[in-house]
């Protein structure tokens, strides 16, 4: 990396790089949805193949997030961010040139690996650049704008690109990634520490998540009584037990058990999981439904999401101000309740409802999600010791991506039958509404954490023995 004097190091550069990184990895989670029918026309494959185009990305993203903190600790947040973004951009080019569906799915998995390094390190860059909690909270809200803008642009960009070629959606990442990497030259150097790698823990986590997703997708394509589905479910359970056992006994855990016994962390993870099930799952099922059942073009389908996603972009920066005035619990709980109402209304809407009315009925989802997520993220970052920021954000974002992967797997199984796609859509929305309602009720128990009472506080003196990021410059 290029050495810079203290005068050229700017917090704004770190925030801009983090925002752009978050933008591209969020964009690629959403831009593909609307383009899926075009991908199938070009490369073939049924609903199962399309599910893996989405879940290949989110699955690896979720699984590798757990060890991203360790990578960041070893080489520094700035270098880990640069490495992850470079891998992501290179894989994006391969996706755009993919000659077959298996190649596209494999490249999407590599994209997920790069995104796994970008997500937690982008938050770590912000934490290093903004030590003041108030300024950091506002920076996190602006960082979230990157995801909100990507959410707003994703469906429309995917639909518009599909009119020419779906491959264009992946080439968008190249100039954005290059700009983010350039901005890193003006950020502060991150500290590095020698940290052990938990190979068994990471491997068991990947196997557990992959097998669970395979079982969920297979239940839709092969039926829940399939021997392969049951074998995958058993493998997922076994791998999960191995992971839990290693985390209890390992000298250097990927996920310290005490972290998951903290109410704030559990509420944040549950809220992130519910948000992705609802938002990501809803965009997925409506992208298929509007094109296959209503005959909309990819562009018209993308435009149907515009009112919701534009509202999201405006609400994201305002949620930090709301949290500053009223505390984190109010926007988190209110946001989850709004999503619940929106999803429930959509699930009960008659099939004859015009598309423009459906677009307006999505607005509570577009309002509730961004109202809740920035305060959730800020509360999580503020609630853990500095050296555990990477680990905590990795766990948090793993729960988010796992929610998205399972939503596509389960909801895809429900809409796989073309003759019952409307019933499958309604069931999917009902499941999503129940998930966000549970998160809202759980959020009522959220209180401002007392960092001095954090159960891992005793370990702050020995950061080299943790799987996390230290923030000394």
Secondary structure as UniProt FT lines:
FT   HELIX           6..8
FT   HELIX           11..43
FT   HELIX           47..75
FT   HELIX           77..97
FT   HELIX           101..129
FT   HELIX           133..164
FT   TURN            166..167
FT   HELIX           168..183
FT   HELIX           184..186
FT   HELIX           199..221
FT   TURN            224..225
FT   HELIX           227..249
FT   HELIX           257..261
FT   HELIX           263..292
FT   HELIX           298..304
FT   HELIX           306..326
FT   HELIX           328..348
FT   TURN            351..352
FT   HELIX           355..361
FT   HELIX           363..383
FT   HELIX           386..388
FT   HELIX           389..414
FT   HELIX           418..420
FT   HELIX           421..443
FT   TURN            444..445
FT   HELIX           451..453
FT   TURN            455..456
FT   HELIX           457..459
FT   TURN            460..461
FT   HELIX           463..465
//
